[in-house]
Amino acid sequence: MSSISSVGGYSSYSPYSTITAGGTYTSASQGASELAIQEKTESQVRGLDAGSENLTSAKSALKVEDGALDGITDYLQSIRELSVKAMNGTMSDDDKQYIQDQIEQYKQGIEDIANGTTYNEKQLLNGKTQDMSVATDNNGSEETVSTYNTTLKALGIEDYNVTGDFNVNDIDKALEKVTESRSNAGAQTNGVEHALTYNSHAAMELNGYQMDKEEDNATKALQQLKTQQALNSYQTLLQKKEQENNERQSLMVFA
């Protein structure tokens, strides 16, 4: 008696591979165009995720920068207050020298902040580091983290001294420069936060799209599998009937 031949082998592409992968395509045999779209979507999501990491670092750098500029602003405000006191004509030279000694401490505080404010070993406030561009995705989009120079020399108050002729407007100009830097850093922080929000939403949308596609792929593969199994069963039934017919004909010959 001859045996029924095997049918429905899965040596080549089978819906099983798509179903077991959760609807994710792993080879072009499952659908070349679909695989290309899947890979492009994955690339976009990875680019957005990498961009978000960059933006998070940029946001941290801007936060450090703003905190340092706030400290310099406080020192400048204190220097201005002392300068106004020094404008009192009833003060003695010793009084003015005492005020200047305090001012020198504040000036040193400004210089220390300017030279000591860093992020990831990059100096942010002494003019030694250029503005930094931050990639926000894999499409060439960028945000900028500006750096500034808030040293005493750059602010124009390196030789500021109330024991002699001085102009408090020099402090006002320094304050204006620092305030402008803070305003710019604030605007850049807003831009970074907007880009982070966009990346988060875009990645969520793309992931949702991919999950929908995978669900569709798995459903389609399951339907294909059921169709294939039905065809295999039908083919097996036909082979069995053919075998039975052959056996009956053989018995009739020997009857």
Summary of the structure (lengths in Angstrom):
residues: 255
radius of gyration: 37.7
end to end distance: 17.8
largest distance: 143.7
contacts: 726
relative contact order: 0.16
helix: 70%
strand: 5%
